[in-house]
Amino acid sequence: MSVAMCLLGVALASNFRGVTEWHVQRSMSAASVSRRVPPWRWLPDVSHDKRLARFILLERVIGGAFAVLGLVFLTVIASTA
């Protein structure tokens, strides 16, 4: 499990073969269906490209955290065995 976390984290953090961009685009398209804005609220004036870039950066940071966490789990498991 820890090796899978490391591999997934590295793939997301490094944007290996466009994994991060693909995942963010799929997530944004799935979330846009369920997103409803009440009539008294306004949508922020952020373009789609800026939102996409911000979410890609966020997912790359999360991927780095997954890679580090997987490495920590792997060293803890190796040290106790």
Contacts in CASP RR format, 6 or more apart in sequence:
PFRMAT RR
TARGET T0000
AUTHOR 0000-0000-0000
METHOD contacts of the structure
MODEL  1
MSVAMCLLGVALASNFRGVTEWHVQRSMSAASVSRRVPPWRWLPDVSHDK
RLARFILLERVIGGAFAVLGLVFLTVIASTA
1 73 0 8 1.000
2 70 0 8 1.000
2 71 0 8 1.000
2 73 0 8 1.000
2 74 0 8 1.000
2 77 0 8 1.000
3 70 0 8 1.000
3 74 0 8 1.000
5 66 0 8 1.000
5 67 0 8 1.000
5 69 0 8 1.000
5 70 0 8 1.000
5 73 0 8 1.000
6 66 0 8 1.000
6 67 0 8 1.000
6 70 0 8 1.000
6 71 0 8 1.000
6 74 0 8 1.000
8 63 0 8 1.000
8 66 0 8 1.000
8 67 0 8 1.000
9 63 0 8 1.000
9 64 0 8 1.000
9 65 0 8 1.000
9 66 0 8 1.000
9 67 0 8 1.000
10 16 0 8 1.000
10 63 0 8 1.000
10 64 0 8 1.000
10 67 0 8 1.000
11 19 0 8 1.000
11 20 0 8 1.000
12 19 0 8 1.000
12 20 0 8 1.000
12 23 0 8 1.000
12 59 0 8 1.000
12 60 0 8 1.000
12 62 0 8 1.000
12 63 0 8 1.000
12 64 0 8 1.000
12 66 0 8 1.000
13 60 0 8 1.000
13 61 0 8 1.000
13 63 0 8 1.000
13 64 0 8 1.000
13 66 0 8 1.000
13 67 0 8 1.000
14 60 0 8 1.000
15 21 0 8 1.000
15 56 0 8 1.000
15 60 0 8 1.000
20 56 0 8 1.000
20 59 0 8 1.000
20 60 0 8 1.000
21 52 0 8 1.000
21 56 0 8 1.000
23 59 0 8 1.000
24 52 0 8 1.000
24 55 0 8 1.000
24 56 0 8 1.000
24 59 0 8 1.000
25 52 0 8 1.000
27 55 0 8 1.000
28 51 0 8 1.000
28 52 0 8 1.000
28 55 0 8 1.000
37 43 0 8 1.000
END
